Amino acid sequence: MSGLRVAVAGAGLGGLCLAQGLVRAGADVQVYERDTAPDVRRQGYRLHMDARAGLALDACLPPDLFRLFLATASRPSRAFTVLSSRLRVMHRTVGDPDRDPDDPRTLSTSVNRGTLREILGAGLDDRIHYGRELAGHEPDAHGVTLRFVDGSSERADVLVGADGVHSAVRRTLLPGATTVDTGSRIIYGRTPLDATTRPLVPPAMHDGFTAVIGGHVGMAAGLVEFRQPPPQAAAAIAPAVRLSAVGDYVMWAVSAQRDRFPEPDAALAGMDATALHAAAGGAIRSWHPDLRALLDNAAVEETFLVRVRSSERVAAWTPSRVTVLGDAIHAMSPARGSGANTALQDAAILCAALTSGSDDVVAAIGGYEERMRDYGFAAVEASRQAESQNARRGNPLWLRILNRLPGSR
């Protein structure tokens, strides 16, 4: 596959990780992103990273960028705790105290999504093309023609759809593939940690990811406390990389089924950040005052809504020079914290397939797709089951489910 030209649709985490791996292996890769800039829309704050992400980033990133990823991760999680809305501990799982926090094989930490995306984009400036929305593609015996909304076109040997849940690549490649609305609605927000807000953080939250249960409403929360401030870490480890300054914060996500929020679903979808922040506060108005105060002190303008969608399993398809990864093929609920980890895993496995030295690029892609379907849709199903169980929080079954949860996140 010497001289392979790869086009990646989408400059999200999976697409950028793949691009880094391909560049590292000497392939020619170009990334086309429909957004006009990396930060034009909210995409989340804290992300849980496990061994799938650790191994993928270790394989795809240059060594200095992998060290920068570790240096800018949050302090390692020590436990996973479930609290009642009055801050009573309902369940606690403690992690392995002897685990090496820097070993990609046992990674369990969290990162700021924006910082990770900046690291993944480092050194790719001339390969990422913003404002290039893909309208469709046309494969042939020798490659793929990409058609863009602005009327332009490009040629590549391989096209990879890393363009998210509404993927234009999937729409053409797998027109029968569908996603379903799970009914779950999540209002995400971020509260900076300072002298006012730190005393409000429940002690259990300092040890790792925390879930709070209050009737039919839940809240996921996790601290992001950088091991090193991102700009200083970049200056010390990879001086050519510029990372944005970000202070420590607590990410919170208030979730419920669409009929459990005080506001109608259609009204919720049309709210601006201020109204969404008020809706989140109203959903937990009877909870412990410290939790309500954490939301009150949030960066209100950074509040946003996610209407959770999940992919339906797709039967095996005939491999070609076009493939997909991440949410473009196996979008899932965040209930199990697998979405980003699975997308990065896809990127590493596809990169290895495309750079294996085989002369049959279609067979290499087919091998990747066979593996990806197995673990990708298994992750979707696990997330779907967790989502369904979460919808029954008021049932005593919920307590039995908690006892089967994995270790600290």
Contacts in CASP RR format, 6 or more apart in sequence:
PFRMAT RR
TARGET T0000
AUTHOR 0000-0000-0000
METHOD contacts of the structure
MODEL  1
MSGLRVAVAGAGLGGLCLAQGLVRAGADVQVYERDTAPDVRRQGYRLHMD
ARAGLALDACLPPDLFRLFLATASRPSRAFTVLSSRLRVMHRTVGDPDRD
PDDPRTLSTSVNRGTLREILGAGLDDRIHYGRELAGHEPDAHGVTLRFVD
GSSERADVLVGADGVHSAVRRTLLPGATTVDTGSRIIYGRTPLDATTRPL
VPPAMHDGFTAVIGGHVGMAAGLVEFRQPPPQAAAAIAPAVRLSAVGDYV
MWAVSAQRDRFPEPDAALAGMDATALHAAAGGAIRSWHPDLRALLDNAAV
EETFLVRVRSSERVAAWTPSRVTVLGDAIHAMSPARGSGANTALQDAAIL
CAALTSGSDDVVAAIGGYEERMRDYGFAAVEASRQAESQNARRGNPLWLR
ILNRLPGSR
1 27 0 8 1.000
1 354 0 8 1.000
1 355 0 8 1.000
1 356 0 8 1.000
1 357 0 8 1.000
1 358 0 8 1.000
1 359 0 8 1.000
1 361 0 8 1.000
1 364 0 8 1.000
3 26 0 8 1.000
3 27 0 8 1.000
3 28 0 8 1.000
4 27 0 8 1.000
4 28 0 8 1.000
4 157 0 8 1.000
4 158 0 8 1.000
4 354 0 8 1.000
4 355 0 8 1.000
4 361 0 8 1.000
5 27 0 8 1.000
5 28 0 8 1.000
5 29 0 8 1.000
5 30 0 8 1.000
5 155 0 8 1.000
5 156 0 8 1.000
5 157 0 8 1.000
5 158 0 8 1.000
6 18 0 8 1.000
6 22 0 8 1.000
6 27 0 8 1.000
6 28 0 8 1.000
6 29 0 8 1.000
6 30 0 8 1.000
6 156 0 8 1.000
6 157 0 8 1.000
6 158 0 8 1.000
6 159 0 8 1.000
6 160 0 8 1.000
6 354 0 8 1.000
7 29 0 8 1.000
7 30 0 8 1.000
7 31 0 8 1.000
7 32 0 8 1.000
7 144 0 8 1.000
7 146 0 8 1.000
7 154 0 8 1.000
7 156 0 8 1.000
7 158 0 8 1.000
7 159 0 8 1.000
7 160 0 8 1.000
8 15 0 8 1.000
8 18 0 8 1.000
8 19 0 8 1.000
8 29 0 8 1.000
8 30 0 8 1.000
8 31 0 8 1.000
8 32 0 8 1.000
8 159 0 8 1.000
8 160 0 8 1.000
8 161 0 8 1.000
8 162 0 8 1.000
9 32 0 8 1.000
9 134 0 8 1.000
9 146 0 8 1.000
9 159 0 8 1.000
9 160 0 8 1.000
9 161 0 8 1.000
9 162 0 8 1.000
9 163 0 8 1.000
9 167 0 8 1.000
9 168 0 8 1.000
9 169 0 8 1.000
10 31 0 8 1.000
10 32 0 8 1.000
10 33 0 8 1.000
10 34 0 8 1.000
10 161 0 8 1.000
10 162 0 8 1.000
10 163 0 8 1.000
10 164 0 8 1.000
11 31 0 8 1.000
11 32 0 8 1.000
11 33 0 8 1.000
11 35 0 8 1.000
11 38 0 8 1.000
11 121 0 8 1.000
11 128 0 8 1.000
11 130 0 8 1.000
12 33 0 8 1.000
12 117 0 8 1.000
12 120 0 8 1.000
12 162 0 8 1.000
13 113 0 8 1.000
13 116 0 8 1.000
13 117 0 8 1.000
13 120 0 8 1.000
13 340 0 8 1.000
13 343 0 8 1.000
13 344 0 8 1.000
14 120 0 8 1.000
14 162 0 8 1.000
14 325 0 8 1.000
14 326 0 8 1.000
14 343 0 8 1.000
14 344 0 8 1.000
14 346 0 8 1.000
14 347 0 8 1.000
15 31 0 8 1.000
15 160 0 8 1.000
15 162 0 8 1.000
15 325 0 8 1.000
15 343 0 8 1.000
15 347 0 8 1.000
16 31 0 8 1.000
16 117 0 8 1.000
16 120 0 8 1.000
16 121 0 8 1.000
16 124 0 8 1.000
16 128 0 8 1.000
17 56 0 8 1.000
17 57 0 8 1.000
17 60 0 8 1.000
17 61 0 8 1.000
17 120 0 8 1.000
17 343 0 8 1.000
17 344 0 8 1.000
17 347 0 8 1.000
17 348 0 8 1.000
17 351 0 8 1.000
18 29 0 8 1.000
18 60 0 8 1.000
18 160 0 8 1.000
18 162 0 8 1.000
18 325 0 8 1.000
18 346 0 8 1.000
18 347 0 8 1.000
18 350 0 8 1.000
18 351 0 8 1.000
19 29 0 8 1.000
19 31 0 8 1.000
19 121 0 8 1.000
19 124 0 8 1.000
19 127 0 8 1.000
19 128 0 8 1.000
20 60 0 8 1.000
20 61 0 8 1.000
20 62 0 8 1.000
20 65 0 8 1.000
20 120 0 8 1.000
20 121 0 8 1.000
20 124 0 8 1.000
21 59 0 8 1.000
21 60 0 8 1.000
21 61 0 8 1.000
21 347 0 8 1.000
21 348 0 8 1.000
21 351 0 8 1.000
21 355 0 8 1.000
22 29 0 8 1.000
22 351 0 8 1.000
22 354 0 8 1.000
22 355 0 8 1.000
23 29 0 8 1.000
23 124 0 8 1.000
23 127 0 8 1.000
24 60 0 8 1.000
24 61 0 8 1.000
24 62 0 8 1.000
25 351 0 8 1.000
25 355 0 8 1.000
26 355 0 8 1.000
27 354 0 8 1.000
27 355 0 8 1.000
29 127 0 8 1.000
30 127 0 8 1.000
30 129 0 8 1.000
30 154 0 8 1.000
30 156 0 8 1.000
31 124 0 8 1.000
31 127 0 8 1.000
31 128 0 8 1.000
31 129 0 8 1.000
32 129 0 8 1.000
32 132 0 8 1.000
32 134 0 8 1.000
32 146 0 8 1.000
32 148 0 8 1.000
32 154 0 8 1.000
33 128 0 8 1.000
33 129 0 8 1.000
33 130 0 8 1.000
33 131 0 8 1.000
33 132 0 8 1.000
34 131 0 8 1.000
34 132 0 8 1.000
34 133 0 8 1.000
34 134 0 8 1.000
34 149 0 8 1.000
34 163 0 8 1.000
35 41 0 8 1.000
35 130 0 8 1.000
35 131 0 8 1.000
36 130 0 8 1.000
36 131 0 8 1.000
37 130 0 8 1.000
38 117 0 8 1.000
38 118 0 8 1.000
38 130 0 8 1.000
39 114 0 8 1.000
42 188 0 8 1.000
42 302 0 8 1.000
42 304 0 8 1.000
43 113 0 8 1.000
43 114 0 8 1.000
44 113 0 8 1.000
44 188 0 8 1.000
44 251 0 8 1.000
44 304 0 8 1.000
45 112 0 8 1.000
45 113 0 8 1.000
45 188 0 8 1.000
45 189 0 8 1.000
45 190 0 8 1.000
45 224 0 8 1.000
45 249 0 8 1.000
45 251 0 8 1.000
45 302 0 8 1.000
46 74 0 8 1.000
46 110 0 8 1.000
46 111 0 8 1.000
46 112 0 8 1.000
46 113 0 8 1.000
46 222 0 8 1.000
46 223 0 8 1.000
46 224 0 8 1.000
46 251 0 8 1.000
47 110 0 8 1.000
47 111 0 8 1.000
47 112 0 8 1.000
47 113 0 8 1.000
47 116 0 8 1.000
47 340 0 8 1.000
48 108 0 8 1.000
48 109 0 8 1.000
48 110 0 8 1.000
48 209 0 8 1.000
48 337 0 8 1.000
48 340 0 8 1.000
48 341 0 8 1.000
48 409 0 8 1.000
49 73 0 8 1.000
49 107 0 8 1.000
49 108 0 8 1.000
49 109 0 8 1.000
49 110 0 8 1.000
49 111 0 8 1.000
49 340 0 8 1.000
49 341 0 8 1.000
50 107 0 8 1.000
50 108 0 8 1.000
50 341 0 8 1.000
50 409 0 8 1.000
51 104 0 8 1.000
51 105 0 8 1.000
51 106 0 8 1.000
51 107 0 8 1.000
51 108 0 8 1.000
52 341 0 8 1.000
52 342 0 8 1.000
52 344 0 8 1.000
52 345 0 8 1.000
53 107 0 8 1.000
53 340 0 8 1.000
53 341 0 8 1.000
53 344 0 8 1.000
53 345 0 8 1.000
54 104 0 8 1.000
54 105 0 8 1.000
54 107 0 8 1.000
54 344 0 8 1.000
55 104 0 8 1.000
55 105 0 8 1.000
55 345 0 8 1.000
55 348 0 8 1.000
56 344 0 8 1.000
56 345 0 8 1.000
56 347 0 8 1.000
56 348 0 8 1.000
57 66 0 8 1.000
57 69 0 8 1.000
57 104 0 8 1.000
57 344 0 8 1.000
58 66 0 8 1.000
58 104 0 8 1.000
59 348 0 8 1.000
59 351 0 8 1.000
59 352 0 8 1.000
60 347 0 8 1.000
60 348 0 8 1.000
60 351 0 8 1.000
61 69 0 8 1.000
61 119 0 8 1.000
61 120 0 8 1.000
64 237 0 8 1.000
64 238 0 8 1.000
65 119 0 8 1.000
65 120 0 8 1.000
65 122 0 8 1.000
65 238 0 8 1.000
65 241 0 8 1.000
67 237 0 8 1.000
67 238 0 8 1.000
68 119 0 8 1.000
68 122 0 8 1.000
68 233 0 8 1.000
68 234 0 8 1.000
68 237 0 8 1.000
68 238 0 8 1.000
68 241 0 8 1.000
68 243 0 8 1.000
69 111 0 8 1.000
69 116 0 8 1.000
69 119 0 8 1.000
70 102 0 8 1.000
70 227 0 8 1.000
71 227 0 8 1.000
71 228 0 8 1.000
71 233 0 8 1.000
71 236 0 8 1.000
71 237 0 8 1.000
72 111 0 8 1.000
72 112 0 8 1.000
72 115 0 8 1.000
72 116 0 8 1.000
72 119 0 8 1.000
72 226 0 8 1.000
72 227 0 8 1.000
72 228 0 8 1.000
72 230 0 8 1.000
72 233 0 8 1.000
72 234 0 8 1.000
72 243 0 8 1.000
73 109 0 8 1.000
73 110 0 8 1.000
73 111 0 8 1.000
73 226 0 8 1.000
73 227 0 8 1.000
74 109 0 8 1.000
74 110 0 8 1.000
74 111 0 8 1.000
74 112 0 8 1.000
74 223 0 8 1.000
74 224 0 8 1.000
74 225 0 8 1.000
74 226 0 8 1.000
74 227 0 8 1.000
75 109 0 8 1.000
75 223 0 8 1.000
75 225 0 8 1.000
75 227 0 8 1.000
76 99 0 8 1.000
76 101 0 8 1.000
76 108 0 8 1.000
76 109 0 8 1.000
77 95 0 8 1.000
77 108 0 8 1.000
77 109 0 8 1.000
77 110 0 8 1.000
77 207 0 8 1.000
77 208 0 8 1.000
77 209 0 8 1.000
77 408 0 8 1.000
77 409 0 8 1.000
78 94 0 8 1.000
78 95 0 8 1.000
78 97 0 8 1.000
78 207 0 8 1.000
78 208 0 8 1.000
78 408 0 8 1.000
79 92 0 8 1.000
79 93 0 8 1.000
79 94 0 8 1.000
79 95 0 8 1.000
79 204 0 8 1.000
79 207 0 8 1.000
79 208 0 8 1.000
79 408 0 8 1.000
80 92 0 8 1.000
80 93 0 8 1.000
80 95 0 8 1.000
80 208 0 8 1.000
80 209 0 8 1.000
80 210 0 8 1.000
80 211 0 8 1.000
80 405 0 8 1.000
80 406 0 8 1.000
80 407 0 8 1.000
80 408 0 8 1.000
80 409 0 8 1.000
81 89 0 8 1.000
81 91 0 8 1.000
81 92 0 8 1.000
81 93 0 8 1.000
81 204 0 8 1.000
81 205 0 8 1.000
81 207 0 8 1.000
81 208 0 8 1.000
81 209 0 8 1.000
81 210 0 8 1.000
81 211 0 8 1.000
82 89 0 8 1.000
82 90 0 8 1.000
82 91 0 8 1.000
82 92 0 8 1.000
82 210 0 8 1.000
82 211 0 8 1.000
82 212 0 8 1.000
82 213 0 8 1.000
82 402 0 8 1.000
83 89 0 8 1.000
83 90 0 8 1.000
83 202 0 8 1.000
83 204 0 8 1.000
83 210 0 8 1.000
83 211 0 8 1.000
83 212 0 8 1.000
83 213 0 8 1.000
84 90 0 8 1.000
84 212 0 8 1.000
84 213 0 8 1.000
84 214 0 8 1.000
85 212 0 8 1.000
85 213 0 8 1.000
85 214 0 8 1.000
85 215 0 8 1.000
85 284 0 8 1.000
85 286 0 8 1.000
85 287 0 8 1.000
85 288 0 8 1.000
85 291 0 8 1.000
86 287 0 8 1.000
86 288 0 8 1.000
87 202 0 8 1.000
87 288 0 8 1.000
87 290 0 8 1.000
87 291 0 8 1.000
89 204 0 8 1.000
90 213 0 8 1.000
90 399 0 8 1.000
90 402 0 8 1.000
91 399 0 8 1.000
91 402 0 8 1.000
91 403 0 8 1.000
91 405 0 8 1.000
92 204 0 8 1.000
93 405 0 8 1.000
93 406 0 8 1.000
93 407 0 8 1.000
93 408 0 8 1.000
94 407 0 8 1.000
94 408 0 8 1.000
95 108 0 8 1.000
95 407 0 8 1.000
95 408 0 8 1.000
96 106 0 8 1.000
99 106 0 8 1.000
99 108 0 8 1.000
100 106 0 8 1.000
101 107 0 8 1.000
101 109 0 8 1.000
108 408 0 8 1.000
108 409 0 8 1.000
110 209 0 8 1.000
110 222 0 8 1.000
110 223 0 8 1.000
110 224 0 8 1.000
110 409 0 8 1.000
111 224 0 8 1.000
112 224 0 8 1.000
112 226 0 8 1.000
112 230 0 8 1.000
112 246 0 8 1.000
113 340 0 8 1.000
114 244 0 8 1.000
114 246 0 8 1.000
115 230 0 8 1.000
115 243 0 8 1.000
115 244 0 8 1.000
115 246 0 8 1.000
118 230 0 8 1.000
118 241 0 8 1.000
118 242 0 8 1.000
118 243 0 8 1.000
118 244 0 8 1.000
119 241 0 8 1.000
119 243 0 8 1.000
121 128 0 8 1.000
122 238 0 8 1.000
122 240 0 8 1.000
122 241 0 8 1.000
123 240 0 8 1.000
123 241 0 8 1.000
132 148 0 8 1.000
132 150 0 8 1.000
132 152 0 8 1.000
133 148 0 8 1.000
133 149 0 8 1.000
133 150 0 8 1.000
133 168 0 8 1.000
134 146 0 8 1.000
134 147 0 8 1.000
134 148 0 8 1.000
134 149 0 8 1.000
134 163 0 8 1.000
134 168 0 8 1.000
134 169 0 8 1.000
135 147 0 8 1.000
135 148 0 8 1.000
135 149 0 8 1.000
135 151 0 8 1.000
135 168 0 8 1.000
136 146 0 8 1.000
136 147 0 8 1.000
136 168 0 8 1.000
136 169 0 8 1.000
136 171 0 8 1.000
136 172 0 8 1.000
137 144 0 8 1.000
137 145 0 8 1.000
137 146 0 8 1.000
137 147 0 8 1.000
137 159 0 8 1.000
137 169 0 8 1.000
137 172 0 8 1.000
137 322 0 8 1.000
138 144 0 8 1.000
138 145 0 8 1.000
138 147 0 8 1.000
139 145 0 8 1.000
139 159 0 8 1.000
139 320 0 8 1.000
139 321 0 8 1.000
139 322 0 8 1.000
142 157 0 8 1.000
143 155 0 8 1.000
143 156 0 8 1.000
143 157 0 8 1.000
143 158 0 8 1.000
143 321 0 8 1.000
144 155 0 8 1.000
144 156 0 8 1.000
144 157 0 8 1.000
144 158 0 8 1.000
144 159 0 8 1.000
144 321 0 8 1.000
144 322 0 8 1.000
145 153 0 8 1.000
145 154 0 8 1.000
145 155 0 8 1.000
146 153 0 8 1.000
146 154 0 8 1.000
146 155 0 8 1.000
146 156 0 8 1.000
146 159 0 8 1.000
147 153 0 8 1.000
148 154 0 8 1.000
157 321 0 8 1.000
157 361 0 8 1.000
158 321 0 8 1.000
158 322 0 8 1.000
158 323 0 8 1.000
158 354 0 8 1.000
158 361 0 8 1.000
158 365 0 8 1.000
159 169 0 8 1.000
159 321 0 8 1.000
159 322 0 8 1.000
159 323 0 8 1.000
160 169 0 8 1.000
160 322 0 8 1.000
160 323 0 8 1.000
160 324 0 8 1.000
160 325 0 8 1.000
160 350 0 8 1.000
161 167 0 8 1.000
161 169 0 8 1.000
161 170 0 8 1.000
161 322 0 8 1.000
161 323 0 8 1.000
161 324 0 8 1.000
161 325 0 8 1.000
161 328 0 8 1.000
162 324 0 8 1.000
162 325 0 8 1.000
162 326 0 8 1.000
162 328 0 8 1.000
162 343 0 8 1.000
162 347 0 8 1.000
163 169 0 8 1.000
163 170 0 8 1.000
163 328 0 8 1.000
164 326 0 8 1.000
164 327 0 8 1.000
164 328 0 8 1.000
164 331 0 8 1.000
165 179 0 8 1.000
165 309 0 8 1.000
165 311 0 8 1.000
165 327 0 8 1.000
165 328 0 8 1.000
165 331 0 8 1.000
167 324 0 8 1.000
167 327 0 8 1.000
167 328 0 8 1.000
167 329 0 8 1.000
169 322 0 8 1.000
169 324 0 8 1.000
169 328 0 8 1.000
170 177 0 8 1.000
170 324 0 8 1.000
170 328 0 8 1.000
170 329 0 8 1.000
172 322 0 8 1.000
173 317 0 8 1.000
173 320 0 8 1.000
173 322 0 8 1.000
173 323 0 8 1.000
173 324 0 8 1.000
174 314 0 8 1.000
174 317 0 8 1.000
174 324 0 8 1.000
174 329 0 8 1.000
176 314 0 8 1.000
177 311 0 8 1.000
177 312 0 8 1.000
177 314 0 8 1.000
177 329 0 8 1.000
178 311 0 8 1.000
178 312 0 8 1.000
179 309 0 8 1.000
179 310 0 8 1.000
179 311 0 8 1.000
179 312 0 8 1.000
179 331 0 8 1.000
180 309 0 8 1.000
180 310 0 8 1.000
180 312 0 8 1.000
181 307 0 8 1.000
181 308 0 8 1.000
181 309 0 8 1.000
182 308 0 8 1.000
182 309 0 8 1.000
182 310 0 8 1.000
182 333 0 8 1.000
182 384 0 8 1.000
182 387 0 8 1.000
183 257 0 8 1.000
183 258 0 8 1.000
183 307 0 8 1.000
183 308 0 8 1.000
184 255 0 8 1.000
184 256 0 8 1.000
184 257 0 8 1.000
184 258 0 8 1.000
184 307 0 8 1.000
184 308 0 8 1.000
184 333 0 8 1.000
184 387 0 8 1.000
184 390 0 8 1.000
184 391 0 8 1.000
185 255 0 8 1.000
185 256 0 8 1.000
185 257 0 8 1.000
185 258 0 8 1.000
185 261 0 8 1.000
185 265 0 8 1.000
185 268 0 8 1.000
185 305 0 8 1.000
185 306 0 8 1.000
185 307 0 8 1.000
185 308 0 8 1.000
186 253 0 8 1.000
186 254 0 8 1.000
186 255 0 8 1.000
186 305 0 8 1.000
186 306 0 8 1.000
186 308 0 8 1.000
186 334 0 8 1.000
187 253 0 8 1.000
187 254 0 8 1.000
187 255 0 8 1.000
187 276 0 8 1.000
187 277 0 8 1.000
187 279 0 8 1.000
187 280 0 8 1.000
187 283 0 8 1.000
187 303 0 8 1.000
187 304 0 8 1.000
187 305 0 8 1.000
188 251 0 8 1.000
188 252 0 8 1.000
188 253 0 8 1.000
188 303 0 8 1.000
188 304 0 8 1.000
188 305 0 8 1.000
188 306 0 8 1.000
189 251 0 8 1.000
189 252 0 8 1.000
189 253 0 8 1.000
189 277 0 8 1.000
189 280 0 8 1.000
189 298 0 8 1.000
189 299 0 8 1.000
189 302 0 8 1.000
189 303 0 8 1.000
189 304 0 8 1.000
190 249 0 8 1.000
190 250 0 8 1.000
190 251 0 8 1.000
190 252 0 8 1.000
190 298 0 8 1.000
190 299 0 8 1.000
190 302 0 8 1.000
191 197 0 8 1.000
191 249 0 8 1.000
191 250 0 8 1.000
191 252 0 8 1.000
191 294 0 8 1.000
191 295 0 8 1.000
191 297 0 8 1.000
191 298 0 8 1.000
191 299 0 8 1.000
192 247 0 8 1.000
192 248 0 8 1.000
192 249 0 8 1.000
192 297 0 8 1.000
192 299 0 8 1.000
193 201 0 8 1.000
193 223 0 8 1.000
193 225 0 8 1.000
193 247 0 8 1.000
193 248 0 8 1.000
193 249 0 8 1.000
193 250 0 8 1.000
196 297 0 8 1.000
197 250 0 8 1.000
197 293 0 8 1.000
197 294 0 8 1.000
197 297 0 8 1.000
200 290 0 8 1.000
200 291 0 8 1.000
200 293 0 8 1.000
200 294 0 8 1.000
200 297 0 8 1.000
201 223 0 8 1.000
201 250 0 8 1.000
201 290 0 8 1.000
201 294 0 8 1.000
202 210 0 8 1.000
202 290 0 8 1.000
202 291 0 8 1.000
204 210 0 8 1.000
205 221 0 8 1.000
205 222 0 8 1.000
205 223 0 8 1.000
205 250 0 8 1.000
206 223 0 8 1.000
207 408 0 8 1.000
208 222 0 8 1.000
208 223 0 8 1.000
208 408 0 8 1.000
208 409 0 8 1.000
209 220 0 8 1.000
209 221 0 8 1.000
209 222 0 8 1.000
209 408 0 8 1.000
209 409 0 8 1.000
210 220 0 8 1.000
210 221 0 8 1.000
210 222 0 8 1.000
211 218 0 8 1.000
211 219 0 8 1.000
211 220 0 8 1.000
211 221 0 8 1.000
212 218 0 8 1.000
212 219 0 8 1.000
212 220 0 8 1.000
212 221 0 8 1.000
212 287 0 8 1.000
212 291 0 8 1.000
213 393 0 8 1.000
213 398 0 8 1.000
214 284 0 8 1.000
214 287 0 8 1.000
214 393 0 8 1.000
215 393 0 8 1.000
215 394 0 8 1.000
216 256 0 8 1.000
216 257 0 8 1.000
216 260 0 8 1.000
216 391 0 8 1.000
216 393 0 8 1.000
216 394 0 8 1.000
217 254 0 8 1.000
217 255 0 8 1.000
217 256 0 8 1.000
217 260 0 8 1.000
217 283 0 8 1.000
217 284 0 8 1.000
217 393 0 8 1.000
218 254 0 8 1.000
218 255 0 8 1.000
218 256 0 8 1.000
218 390 0 8 1.000
218 393 0 8 1.000
219 252 0 8 1.000
219 253 0 8 1.000
219 254 0 8 1.000
219 255 0 8 1.000
219 284 0 8 1.000
219 291 0 8 1.000
220 252 0 8 1.000
220 253 0 8 1.000
220 255 0 8 1.000
220 334 0 8 1.000
221 250 0 8 1.000
221 251 0 8 1.000
221 252 0 8 1.000
221 253 0 8 1.000
221 294 0 8 1.000
222 250 0 8 1.000
222 251 0 8 1.000
222 252 0 8 1.000
223 248 0 8 1.000
223 249 0 8 1.000
223 250 0 8 1.000
223 251 0 8 1.000
224 246 0 8 1.000
224 248 0 8 1.000
224 249 0 8 1.000
224 250 0 8 1.000
224 251 0 8 1.000
225 248 0 8 1.000
226 233 0 8 1.000
226 246 0 8 1.000
226 247 0 8 1.000
226 248 0 8 1.000
227 233 0 8 1.000
228 236 0 8 1.000
229 245 0 8 1.000
229 246 0 8 1.000
229 247 0 8 1.000
230 243 0 8 1.000
230 244 0 8 1.000
230 245 0 8 1.000
230 246 0 8 1.000
231 242 0 8 1.000
231 243 0 8 1.000
231 244 0 8 1.000
231 245 0 8 1.000
233 243 0 8 1.000
234 241 0 8 1.000
234 242 0 8 1.000
234 243 0 8 1.000
250 294 0 8 1.000
252 280 0 8 1.000
252 294 0 8 1.000
252 295 0 8 1.000
252 298 0 8 1.000
253 334 0 8 1.000
254 280 0 8 1.000
254 281 0 8 1.000
254 283 0 8 1.000
254 284 0 8 1.000
254 295 0 8 1.000
255 390 0 8 1.000
256 283 0 8 1.000
257 391 0 8 1.000
258 265 0 8 1.000
258 268 0 8 1.000
258 307 0 8 1.000
259 265 0 8 1.000
261 268 0 8 1.000
261 279 0 8 1.000
261 283 0 8 1.000
262 279 0 8 1.000
262 282 0 8 1.000
262 283 0 8 1.000
263 271 0 8 1.000
263 279 0 8 1.000
268 276 0 8 1.000
268 279 0 8 1.000
268 305 0 8 1.000
269 305 0 8 1.000
269 307 0 8 1.000
271 279 0 8 1.000
271 305 0 8 1.000
273 300 0 8 1.000
273 301 0 8 1.000
273 302 0 8 1.000
273 303 0 8 1.000
273 304 0 8 1.000
274 300 0 8 1.000
274 301 0 8 1.000
274 303 0 8 1.000
276 303 0 8 1.000
276 304 0 8 1.000
276 305 0 8 1.000
277 295 0 8 1.000
277 298 0 8 1.000
277 300 0 8 1.000
277 303 0 8 1.000
280 295 0 8 1.000
280 303 0 8 1.000
281 292 0 8 1.000
281 295 0 8 1.000
281 296 0 8 1.000
284 291 0 8 1.000
284 292 0 8 1.000
284 295 0 8 1.000
285 292 0 8 1.000
306 334 0 8 1.000
308 333 0 8 1.000
308 334 0 8 1.000
308 387 0 8 1.000
309 331 0 8 1.000
310 331 0 8 1.000
310 332 0 8 1.000
310 333 0 8 1.000
310 380 0 8 1.000
310 383 0 8 1.000
310 384 0 8 1.000
310 387 0 8 1.000
311 327 0 8 1.000
311 329 0 8 1.000
311 330 0 8 1.000
311 331 0 8 1.000
311 332 0 8 1.000
311 377 0 8 1.000
311 380 0 8 1.000
313 377 0 8 1.000
313 380 0 8 1.000
313 381 0 8 1.000
314 329 0 8 1.000
314 373 0 8 1.000
314 377 0 8 1.000
316 369 0 8 1.000
316 370 0 8 1.000
316 373 0 8 1.000
317 369 0 8 1.000
319 362 0 8 1.000
319 363 0 8 1.000
319 365 0 8 1.000
319 366 0 8 1.000
319 367 0 8 1.000
319 369 0 8 1.000
320 362 0 8 1.000
320 365 0 8 1.000
321 361 0 8 1.000
321 362 0 8 1.000
321 365 0 8 1.000
323 350 0 8 1.000
323 365 0 8 1.000
323 366 0 8 1.000
323 368 0 8 1.000
323 369 0 8 1.000
325 343 0 8 1.000
325 346 0 8 1.000
325 347 0 8 1.000
325 350 0 8 1.000
325 372 0 8 1.000
326 339 0 8 1.000
326 342 0 8 1.000
326 343 0 8 1.000
326 346 0 8 1.000
327 339 0 8 1.000
327 343 0 8 1.000
329 372 0 8 1.000
329 376 0 8 1.000
330 342 0 8 1.000
330 372 0 8 1.000
330 376 0 8 1.000
330 377 0 8 1.000
330 379 0 8 1.000
330 380 0 8 1.000
331 380 0 8 1.000
332 338 0 8 1.000
332 339 0 8 1.000
332 342 0 8 1.000
332 379 0 8 1.000
332 380 0 8 1.000
332 383 0 8 1.000
332 384 0 8 1.000
333 383 0 8 1.000
333 384 0 8 1.000
333 386 0 8 1.000
333 387 0 8 1.000
334 383 0 8 1.000
335 383 0 8 1.000
335 386 0 8 1.000
335 387 0 8 1.000
335 390 0 8 1.000
336 379 0 8 1.000
336 382 0 8 1.000
336 383 0 8 1.000
336 386 0 8 1.000
337 383 0 8 1.000
337 409 0 8 1.000
338 379 0 8 1.000
338 382 0 8 1.000
338 383 0 8 1.000
339 379 0 8 1.000
339 383 0 8 1.000
342 375 0 8 1.000
342 376 0 8 1.000
342 379 0 8 1.000
345 375 0 8 1.000
346 368 0 8 1.000
346 372 0 8 1.000
346 376 0 8 1.000
349 368 0 8 1.000
349 371 0 8 1.000
349 372 0 8 1.000
350 365 0 8 1.000
350 368 0 8 1.000
350 372 0 8 1.000
353 364 0 8 1.000
353 365 0 8 1.000
353 366 0 8 1.000
353 367 0 8 1.000
353 368 0 8 1.000
354 361 0 8 1.000
354 364 0 8 1.000
354 365 0 8 1.000
356 364 0 8 1.000
358 364 0 8 1.000
389 397 0 8 1.000
389 398 0 8 1.000
389 401 0 8 1.000
392 398 0 8 1.000
END
